Amino acid sequence: MSQPTAVYGGQAVIEGVMFAGRTVNVTAVRRKNQEITFYEVPRKDSSSLLKTAKKIPFIRGIVGILESAAKGSQHLTYSAEAYAEDEAGPEAKPEPRKEKWNLSMILGVAVVGILSFIAGKFILTLVPAALEDLIFGRAFENKILHNLLEGLIKIILLLAYLWGISQTPIIKRLFQYHGAEHKVISAYEAGEELTVENVRKQSRLHYRCGSSFIIFTVIVGVILYSFFSWDTLIERLVIRIALLPVVLGVSYEVLRATNAVRDVPVLRWLGYPGLWLQLLTTKEPNDEQIAVSIASFNRMRELDRQVNPV
């Protein structure tokens, strides 16, 4: 296989994997009858304003995150419906997919995905601050120590949540597909032929993962919050809300930087916190799950080449 010429990303969905290409986003799902089905969504050209925003450091991260939330929600919904149809059995007689996904529904799911992401970030930002203030608010005056404790509480809540959901069978399989997605990207970036055997030997951890982004928002938040003081809990929460776009933008740049230096021996450890979190958000996939991930990636690349032969 030739050396890679493009950077790809993806995400795990229920019983499958989605990969984002230059011209199309493709999800492959393993159905209950072992057939692999595909959901293909052409990527529309962004407006000139959006294209410009994607090139501006710190702004591009926020734009990319919101786009990923919208896109991911759409493909996750497809996989959830496919899973529900399989569980319901043939007697359910589901409508053909083309009838179910019209433009209004796609836009609706995209909006829900963005709102869900924003709501989740608000919860993970405000709840730890409120808990820290409740527990340690009057114990001492050092604001930096308060920020560190807030960050520690946030990490504990995050780890507890991820560990808890990973105990359910469906999420455990989702995390296995997450590992399969990483393995395929790593194999592609290494110039390996995408066979199950070649992909299996790759690491399930990857520097460019969204899980790494989450942990970086905690670290960046602790640092940025240290430049601002507050007197009341309300002031503290308002500062956190106001700084949320800044935290997201800076964290995205940190994620890009750690990926850029991952092959530099002295600097590669900068990305280790994200890799450590991926020990929870990814699991070792089986060969069937790897095959689904390969099928999704190959289909995405095939459709890309039909539009832009390389």
N, C-alpha and C positions, 0 to 999 in steps of 0.2 A: 504493500500500500504506500502511496506517495505521502510526503510530508504534508501536514495540514496547512491550508491556506486561509482558513476562516476560524473564528472563535464562535463556538456554539454553547448554548445553555439549554436547560430543560427542567422538568420537575416530575416527581412521581404523582400518579393519580391512582384511583382505586383499580387494582388489578392491571395496571399499565404504566406507561411512561409517555410524557409529552416532550418533544424537542422543537425548539424554535429555530427555523432557518431564515435565510435572507428574504425569501418570498412567500413562505408558507410555514404554518405551525401544524405539526402532526402529532396526534395521539394514537398509540397502538394499545389495544386492550385485549387481554386473554379472556375469552368468553368461557362459560361453563362447559360447552361442548369442545373446548380446546382450540376452537378457531380464533385466529387473531383478526380483529376488525380495526379499521382505521377511521379516525375523524380528522379531516383536513380543512384548515381554515386559511385562505390566502391572506397575506399581510398587506394591508392597504398603505399607500404612501402617506406619510405624515405631512401635515401642513408645514409651510416654510417656517412658521414661528416655532413649531414643535421641533423641527429638525435643528433649528438654531439653538434651542434650549438644551437639546441632547449633547451639544458640543461645549457647553459652558460648565466648567468645573463647579461642583457643589450643587448646581441646579440640575445637571443631568442625572444625578443620582435619584432625586425626588421624582423626576419625570419617569425614569426607568422603573422605579419601584411601583409607581401607580399603574403603569402599563402592564407590568408583570402580574400585579394583583388582579387586574381586569382579565387579562389573557388566561391566567391560571385558573381563575374561578370558572370561566367558560368551559375549559377542558375537563376540570374536575367534575363539573355538573354532568357533562356527557358520560364520563366513566361511572358516576354514581347511578345515572339512569340505566346504563347498560347492565350494571350489577343488579339493580332492582328488577329489571326485566328478566334476567337469568334466574333470580331467586323466585320470581312469581311463576315462572314456568311458561310453556308454550300456550297454555289456555288463556294467558293474559292478552295475547294478540296485540302487541304494542303497535302504535302507528309508525309508519316509515320515518326514518330520521330526518329526511328533508322536509317533511311536513311539520316536524316539531321545532326545528330551528329556523325561525324567520328572523329578520333583522331586529324587530322590536324585542324579541326574546334574548337575542345575543347582547343587545345594548343593556337590557335589564339585568342580565346576569353579570355583565361587566361592571355596572354601577354597584350592584350588591357586593361584588368582590372588592372594589375600592373602599366602599363604606365599611366592610368587615375588617379590612386591613387597618383603616384609620381607627376604628373602634378598639381593635386589639392593641394598637400602639398606645392609645390613650389609657387603657386599663393598665398595661404594663409600665406606663410612665407614672401615673398618678397613685395607684394603690401602694407601691413600695414607699413612695414619699410620705403618704399618709400614715402608713404603719410605722415607719421610722420615727415620725414626729410623735405618734401616740406612745411608743415604747421608750424612746430616748430623748424626746423633745426638751425636757427640762433637766436632763442629767448633766449637761456640760454646754459650753458656748461655742466650741470649735466647729465652725461650719464645714471645714474640709473633712473632719472626722464624721460629721453627720452625713455628708455626701458619700463617703466610703461605706458607711453602714447601710445607707439607702441602696447603693449598688450591690452590696452583699445580699440584702433582702431580695432584691430583684433577681439576682442569679439563683438564689435558693428557690424562689417561687417558680422561676422558669424551669429549673432542673426537675423540681417536683412535678410540675405539670407534664413535662415531656416524658419523664419516667412513668407517670401514672397512665397516660394514654398509650404508651408503648406496650403496656401489659395486655391490651385488648387485641384479639386476633387480627382484626381488620387493619388496625394501625400498625401492628407489627409487620404485616405484609406490605403495607404502604411504605414503611421504612426500608424493607427489603428492595422494593422497586426503586427507592431513592438511591440505595447502594448500587443497583444495577445501572441506573442513569449515570452515576459518577464513573463507574468502571468503563462504560462505553466511551464517554468523553475522554477519559485518560488513555484508553487504547488508541483512539483516533489521534489524539495529540502526540502520542508516542510513535505514530506512523505504522501501527500494527494493523494487520488484516483483521476485520471485525468478525472473528469466529468466536463461538462460545468458549473454546479453550483459551484463546488469547485474551478475551475480555475477563474471564474468571480470575486470572492471575493479577489483575490490576487492583490497586487500593480502592476501597469504597469511600475514602476521604478525598476531598478536593478543595483546593484553596479558594475557588471562585463560587463557593456554595452560599445560598441564602442563609443557612444556619450560622455561618461565620459572620454574616452581616448582623445578625441578631445580637451576638455576643459583643461585637464591636460597638453597637449602639449603647450598650451598658458602659463599656470602658470610656468611650468618648463622652457620654453624658456625665460621668463622674468628674472628668477633667473640666468640661465646659461649665458645669454648675458651680465649680469652685471660684469662678470669676464674678459670681453674683451673690449678694447677701439678701437676707429676708428677716422679717421680724415675726410674721404670723404664718400659720399653715396656708392660709389663702394666698398670701404673697408667694409662698414657696411653690404652690401648685400652678399659679399663673405664670411664674417664670419657667416652669417645666413645659407648659403648653406652648409658650411663646418660643422657646428654644427647640421644640421638637423638629421643625423643618431643618434647623441648623445641624442638629444631631444626626438626622438622617443623611443630609448632604455630605457632612464630613465623614461619617461612617462608610459611606459608599466609596469615597476617595481612599480611605484607609484600606478597604477591601481590595480595590484595584492595585494599590501600592504593594500589599502583601503578596498578591498574585504575581506582580511584576518581578519581585525579588525572591520568589520561591526556590530558584535554583542557585541562589547565592548562599553559601554555607553559613556565614555569620548572620545573615539577615532572615533566613527562612523561618527562624523561630518566631518571628513577629506574627506569623499566621497560625501559630500553634493553638491559641485559645479557641479559634474557630474550628480547627480540626478536632480538638478535644470535645467540643459540643457535638460534633458530628458522630462521635462514638455513641451518642444517644439517638440522634435523628436518622442514622443509617444502620442497616443490618446487612449481613452477608446474604446475597440473593442465591436462589437455586438456579440450575441451568435453564429451566423453563422461563423464569423471570428475566434472565439475561437475554434469552432468545427474543422475548417481547421487546426489550430495550433496543436490541440490535435492529429488529424489524422496524421500529419507529424511526430510528436514526437513518437507516438506509432509505426508507420511504421519503423522509424529509429531504435527504440529499438528492434522491432521484427527481423529485418534483422541482427542487431548486435548479438542477441542471437543465430541465426542460425549458425553464424561463431564461436562465443565464448559463449556457454551456461553457464549461471551463476546461 
